[in-house]
Amino acid sequence: MGKSATIRFAADKNVGKLAKWLRLLGFDTLYESDAPKAGTTGFWEKDRIFLTRTKKRFLGHTGLQHHIFISSDRVADQLVEVIQTLGFVSADLRLFSRCIRCNQPIKTVGKEEVVASVPEYVWEIHDVFKSCGSCGRVYWPGSHIERSYKMITRLFS
């Protein structure tokens, strides 16, 4: 199952792109700006690793046991910081298993289930779809997947 099943993150507003990429890699990652609108509780849970670019954010949160101060402003470099700090290997990942919008697990769905949710052209040329049961977002293998795999390959080479 890998570390993505056990390691959980909480990302502040300064590392939003990093939060989305960690979700893409399969990690349960709460994003601070999502918390109020989603009613997310547990952002400051002790078992989450807090990610921030602002050192002052740690003050006043005595419940935090683990944190990573992110020094880079580029998302690829931020991912490298997290990967190296925690010693991740590619086997630790569950790629494309979480919704990048709301962080919930996504599941494979039948083509007929998404006919009204995707553009006609996409529905006609793709047979594999995944969907988020929470927010309804639908995913399919497009060119963005290829670009994501290329970046992931670079991260672990």
C-alpha positions, 0 to 999 in steps of 0.5 A: 500500500505504501506510505501514501496510505498512512502519511497525511498532510495539512498544507497552508495557503502558501503551498496550494499547488503542492497540496494538489500535487500531493493529492495527485500522488495519493496522499491525504492532504488538507488544504487550508483554504478548503477548510472553511467552505468544506467544513473540514475539521482536523486541519490541525490534527496531531497526526498530520504533517504541516506544510508551510512556507511561513515559519510564523505559522507554527507559533500557537499550534502546540498540537503539531508534532511534525512539520516541514518548512518549504523553502522553495517557491516552485512546486517541483522543488517543493515536491523534491523537498517533501520527497527527500525529507520523508524518504519517499520512493515511487512505490509509496505512491498511489497515483491518481487515487484522490480528488485534487479538488476535495481530497476524497478518494476517487473510483473507477466508474462506467462510461455510461455513468459520466455521459452527462458530465464530460464533453462529448468528444472526451466521452467518445474517445475514452473508455476509462473514467474515474469520479469523485463521489464527494464533489462529482469531479470526473477524471479521464486519461488525457495529456495532463496525465502524461505530463504528470507522469513525466514530472513524477519520473523526474522527481524519482530519477 
